[in-house]
């Protein structure tokens, strides 16, 4: 299961929200209005002060939101050199791309779903900010669902306050060229579920480490 973002007004009394500075999952119905719960942007706020339309973190199964937190910098992080979208995710991405109005591609090979570390490792941007990339097209130009791709990457960024991972997939041309721009604010590496939004045909994206 997963740690998901849910509008506070849609969270049920028995649902587990993140409390105690991210260290505990507590049924919403037992949380005092003065107690802090975690919003989807990983900032904590008093329950009584959060609008019902604001997304908060909810555990689908106990423990889902209590994984290792993303480090504020990537120095010394033991992230893998290769990650991949799951086969189900790749199938969904191909279908989404095929349905888009992006440019057709009858030449380039179909992307196999892998993201390979770009070789530059952890980049210190100064001022407490860090970034790292895993690219999905190191082999050269690729396509998804028969449509040309201009960009595929997993991106780590930290501003020294809130770190995140991002999955970004952009097709070439068309108003629906971007089919994926999703963020993950929990977990110690790029693996896990990136909740869907207006892109990706509203689907979540799930990433796992490549087999050895």
CORDA-V848657 format. One record per residue. N is the residue number from 1. RES is the residue in one small letter. OMEGA is omega in radians with two decimals (* if undefined). NEAR is the number of other C-alpha atoms within 12 Angstrom. Layout:
n->N res->RES omega->OMEGA near->NEAR
n->N res->RES omega->OMEGA near->NEAR
This chain:
n->1 res->x omega->-2.99 near->14
n->2 res->x omega->2.97 near->28
n->3 res->x omega->-2.98 near->36
n->4 res->x omega->3.08 near->36
n->5 res->x omega->-3.12 near->37
n->6 res->x omega->3.05 near->29
n->7 res->x omega->-3.04 near->21
n->8 res->x omega->-3.12 near->30
n->9 res->x omega->3.14 near->18
n->10 res->x omega->3.14 near->19
n->11 res->x omega->-3.14 near->25
n->12 res->x omega->-3.03 near->20
n->13 res->x omega->-3.09 near->16
n->14 res->x omega->-3.11 near->19
n->15 res->x omega->-3.10 near->27
n->16 res->x omega->3.05 near->36
n->17 res->x omega->-3.06 near->46
n->18 res->x omega->-3.11 near->43
n->19 res->x omega->3.05 near->34
n->20 res->x omega->3.09 near->22
n->21 res->x omega->3.06 near->22
n->22 res->x omega->-3.06 near->34
n->23 res->x omega->-3.04 near->20
n->24 res->x omega->2.97 near->25
n->25 res->x omega->-3.02 near->32
n->26 res->x omega->3.06 near->32
n->27 res->x omega->-3.05 near->24
n->28 res->x omega->-3.09 near->31
n->29 res->x omega->-3.14 near->18
n->30 res->x omega->-3.12 near->19
n->31 res->x omega->3.10 near->25
n->32 res->x omega->-3.11 near->18
n->33 res->x omega->3.14 near->16
n->34 res->x omega->-3.10 near->16
n->35 res->x omega->-3.14 near->23
n->36 res->x omega->2.96 near->29
n->37 res->x omega->-3.01 near->39
n->38 res->x omega->3.04 near->42
n->39 res->x omega->-3.07 near->35
n->40 res->x omega->3.10 near->34
n->41 res->x omega->3.11 near->23
n->42 res->x omega->3.01 near->32
n->43 res->x omega->3.13 near->25
n->44 res->x omega->3.10 near->27
n->45 res->x omega->3.12 near->28
n->46 res->x omega->-3.10 near->22
n->47 res->x omega->-3.09 near->29
n->48 res->x omega->-3.11 near->17
n->49 res->x omega->-3.09 near->18
n->50 res->x omega->3.10 near->24
n->51 res->x omega->-3.13 near->16
n->52 res->x omega->3.14 near->17
n->53 res->x omega->-3.11 near->16
n->54 res->x omega->3.12 near->23
n->55 res->x omega->3.04 near->30
n->56 res->x omega->-3.13 near->39
n->57 res->x omega->-3.13 near->43
n->58 res->x omega->3.12 near->41
n->59 res->x omega->3.06 near->34
n->60 res->x omega->3.06 near->24
n->61 res->x omega->-3.11 near->19
n->62 res->x omega->3.12 near->21
n->63 res->x omega->-3.07 near->23
n->64 res->x omega->-3.06 near->28
n->65 res->x omega->-3.05 near->39
n->66 res->x omega->3.08 near->31
n->67 res->x omega->3.13 near->24
n->68 res->x omega->3.13 near->19
n->69 res->x omega->3.12 near->25
n->70 res->x omega->3.12 near->30
n->71 res->x omega->3.13 near->33
n->72 res->x omega->3.00 near->29
n->73 res->x omega->-3.08 near->32
n->74 res->x omega->3.11 near->33
n->75 res->x omega->3.10 near->19
n->76 res->x omega->3.14 near->12
n->77 res->x omega->-3.09 near->22
n->78 res->x omega->3.09 near->16
n->79 res->x omega->-3.10 near->27
n->80 res->x omega->3.10 near->27
n->81 res->x omega->-3.07 near->29
n->82 res->x omega->3.03 near->30
n->83 res->x omega->3.14 near->33
n->84 res->x omega->2.98 near->35
n->85 res->x omega->3.13 near->37
n->86 res->x omega->-3.09 near->25
n->87 res->x omega->3.13 near->19
n->88 res->x omega->3.11 near->18
n->89 res->x omega->-3.12 near->29
n->90 res->x omega->3.09 near->29
n->91 res->x omega->3.14 near->23
n->92 res->x omega->3.13 near->27
n->93 res->x omega->3.13 near->41
n->94 res->x omega->3.13 near->32
n->95 res->x omega->3.13 near->20
n->96 res->x omega->-3.14 near->30
n->97 res->x omega->-3.11 near->38
n->98 res->x omega->-3.11 near->28
n->99 res->x omega->-3.09 near->23
n->100 res->x omega->3.11 near->29
n->101 res->x omega->3.11 near->22
n->102 res->x omega->-3.07 near->27
n->103 res->x omega->3.07 near->26
n->104 res->x omega->-3.14 near->24
n->105 res->x omega->3.14 near->25
n->106 res->x omega->-3.03 near->16
n->107 res->x omega->-2.99 near->16
n->108 res->x omega->-3.14 near->21
n->109 res->x omega->3.11 near->20
n->110 res->x omega->3.11 near->28
n->111 res->x omega->-3.08 near->36
n->112 res->x omega->3.06 near->28
n->113 res->x omega->-3.10 near->40
n->114 res->x omega->3.02 near->34
n->115 res->x omega->-3.10 near->36
n->116 res->x omega->-3.13 near->31
n->117 res->x omega->-2.96 near->29
n->118 res->x omega->3.08 near->25
n->119 res->x omega->3.13 near->16
n->120 res->x omega->3.09 near->15
n->121 res->x omega->-3.11 near->25
n->122 res->x omega->-3.12 near->29
n->123 res->x omega->3.12 near->23
n->124 res->x omega->-3.10 near->21
n->125 res->x omega->-3.09 near->16
n->126 res->x omega->3.12 near->13
n->127 res->x omega->3.14 near->11
n->128 res->x omega->-3.12 near->20
n->129 res->x omega->-3.12 near->24
n->130 res->x omega->3.05 near->29
n->131 res->x omega->3.08 near->32
n->132 res->x omega->-3.07 near->35
n->133 res->x omega->2.88 near->34
n->134 res->x omega->-3.08 near->37
n->135 res->x omega->-3.14 near->35
n->136 res->x omega->-3.11 near->36
n->137 res->x omega->3.11 near->31
n->138 res->x omega->-3.12 near->23
n->139 res->x omega->-3.07 near->18
n->140 res->x omega->-3.09 near->18
n->141 res->x omega->3.12 near->24
n->142 res->x omega->3.06 near->32
n->143 res->x omega->3.03 near->35
n->144 res->x omega->3.12 near->43
n->145 res->x omega->3.12 near->32
n->146 res->x omega->-3.14 near->28
n->147 res->x omega->-3.09 near->38
n->148 res->x omega->-3.11 near->36
n->149 res->x omega->3.05 near->39
n->150 res->x omega->-3.10 near->30
n->151 res->x omega->3.03 near->31
n->152 res->x omega->3.14 near->41
n->153 res->x omega->2.84 near->35
n->154 res->x omega->-3.00 near->43
n->155 res->x omega->3.02 near->37
n->156 res->x omega->3.07 near->41
n->157 res->x omega->2.99 near->34
n->158 res->x omega->3.05 near->29
n->159 res->x omega->-3.11 near->20
n->160 res->x omega->3.13 near->20
n->161 res->x omega->-3.11 near->19
n->162 res->x omega->3.10 near->25
n->163 res->x omega->3.06 near->33
n->164 res->x omega->2.94 near->37
n->165 res->x omega->-3.13 near->38
n->166 res->x omega->2.99 near->36
n->167 res->x omega->-3.08 near->45
n->168 res->x omega->3.10 near->33
n->169 res->x omega->-3.09 near->40
n->170 res->x omega->3.06 near->35
n->171 res->x omega->-3.11 near->40
n->172 res->x omega->3.06 near->28
n->173 res->x omega->3.09 near->21
n->174 res->x omega->-3.14 near->20
n->175 res->x omega->3.09 near->14
n->176 res->x omega->-3.11 near->25
n->177 res->x omega->3.10 near->32
n->178 res->x omega->3.10 near->33
n->179 res->x omega->-3.11 near->43
n->180 res->x omega->3.01 near->38
n->181 res->x omega->-2.96 near->32
n->182 res->x omega->-3.05 near->35
n->183 res->x omega->3.07 near->35
n->184 res->x omega->-3.05 near->41
n->185 res->x omega->3.13 near->43
n->186 res->x omega->-3.13 near->42
n->187 res->x omega->-3.01 near->29
n->188 res->x omega->-3.13 near->26
n->189 res->x omega->-3.08 near->37
n->190 res->x omega->-3.11 near->48
n->191 res->x omega->3.08 near->36
n->192 res->x omega->-3.06 near->35
n->193 res->x omega->3.04 near->33
n->194 res->x omega->-3.04 near->37
n->195 res->x omega->-3.10 near->33
n->196 res->x omega->3.06 near->28
n->197 res->x omega->-3.07 near->19
n->198 res->x omega->3.12 near->15
n->199 res->x omega->3.08 near->29
n->200 res->x omega->-3.06 near->36
n->201 res->x omega->3.13 near->27
n->202 res->x omega->-3.12 near->19
n->203 res->x omega->2.94 near->26
n->204 res->x omega->3.03 near->32
n->205 res->x omega->3.11 near->40
n->206 res->x omega->-3.10 near->36
n->207 res->x omega->3.10 near->34
n->208 res->x omega->3.08 near->29
n->209 res->x omega->3.11 near->24
n->210 res->x omega->3.09 near->22
n->211 res->x omega->3.12 near->12
n->212 res->x omega->* near->8
